[in-house]
Each structure stands twice: as C-alpha cells, then as structure tokens.
Amino acid sequence: MSAALLTGLSRTTDATAMLRRFLALDAIATGVNGLAYAMASGPIGRLLGVDDRVLLPLGVLLVLYGVSVGALAARPEPPAALVKLVIDSNLLWAALSVTSLALWIDPEPAGAVWIPSQALIGIAFATLQWSALRRKTP
C-alpha cells in the first residue's frame, strides 16, 4: 500500500500513530458489531438468516475482542507480536466468514451480502494494520 494512501487514510505520517488509529478503528467497528449481535441476536439473525444461538455468543466474543484490540490501540507502542495476532485474527475472521457461508449457513439475501462484506472488512483491517506495522518496523 502506498505511503500517500496510508497517510491519507490515517491522517498522520507517524507510523505508530497510524497503527494505533487503524487498531482503534478495528476495535470500534468490531465492538459495535458485537454489541449489535449480542443485544439483537434474534432480529439480526432473522434478517441475515443466521441462528440467534450463533449470533449471541459470537457477539459476546466480538465485544471482548474489540475491547482487547482497543486496549492494544491505547498503548503508546503496541507490541509487534500482538499486532500480528490481531492481523492474523482479522484474516481468520475473513476465512471463517467465507467458509461458514459456503458450508454451514443458508443466508437470507441480506446475509448473503453482509457475511462476505465482513470478510472484506477483515481483510481491509488486516491490510491497513500490516502496512502500518511494516512502516513502523522496517
């Protein structure tokens, strides 16, 4: 990813600030998504065609993950090993989203759009975080 694009997206040229901002954005998006799943698993499940018994624990997991990533983003110098764990988790989320759609879930039309969109969002976060981490640690 080009330096100009990363700088434009993060609104900074400082690699650590860039990384922390991308982690924070991931934490917020994941936490909000998790809260929605946990608090409204029935209606969202019906909309997406996903069993609420799957969405409720998934929502709790996403909230916990979001809080963890937020705590990492709040650190002045996020450790590279933990950042790599977040990146790997985002890639795993993307793979599991696509796999679940292919093997286990028979979604409603909204779910057929939302589930692959979540995979793409996970890949986007992983790409931004990896690019910022690479700038931070040449």
C-alpha positions, -999 to +999 in steps of 0.1 A: +000+000+000+014+034-009+027+058+017+004+085+004-027+063+007-018+052+043-011+088+053-044+100+038-064+073+055-048+077+089-043+115+087-008+112+100+027+104+088+038+090+122+038+052+118+030+044+154+000+068+154-011+053+121-010+018+135-028+029+167-056+046+147-061+015+125-063-007+156-087+017+172-109+018+142-109-020+142-118-021+179-147+003+174-162-014+144-158-049+159-172-038+192-202-021+177-209-051+155-205-074+186-229-053+207-255-054+179-252-092+176-254-097+214-282-072+220-304-080+190-294-116+180-330-126+173-339-098+148-305-097+132-304-134+129-337-134+111-326-106+088-293-124+079-306-160+081-282-169+109-294-187+141-295-164+171-278-192+191-248-185+169-250-147+169-254-142+207-221-159+217-204-145+186-215-110+196-200-115+231-168-128+216-166-098+192-172-074+221-143-090+241-121-089+210-130-053+203-121-043+239-088-062+237-079-045+204-089-012+219-066-018+248-038-026+224-045+006+204-043+026+236-008+015+243+019+041+234+038+015+215+017-015+205+040-046+205+045-060+171+037-096+182+003-086+195-004-065+164+004-095+142-020-116+163-047-090+155-038-091+118-040-129+119-073-128+137-087-105+111-076-128+083-090-158+102-123-139+106-124-134+068-117-171+061-143-183+086-169-159+072-165-172+037-162-209+049-194-206+071-212-191+041-201-220+019-205-248+043-229-241+071-251-211+066-280-208+042-285-170+045-313-146+037-304-121+009-291-096+035-268-123+050-256-132+015-243-096+012-233-090+049-213-121+055-189-116+026-188-079+033-175-088+068-148-109+052-137-080+031-137-056+061-115-081+080-091-082+051-091-044+048-083-040+085-055-066+083-041-049+052-041-014+069-026-028+101+001-048+083+010-018+061+013+005+092+033-021+111+057-025+082+062+013+081+069+012+119+093-017+118+114-016+086 
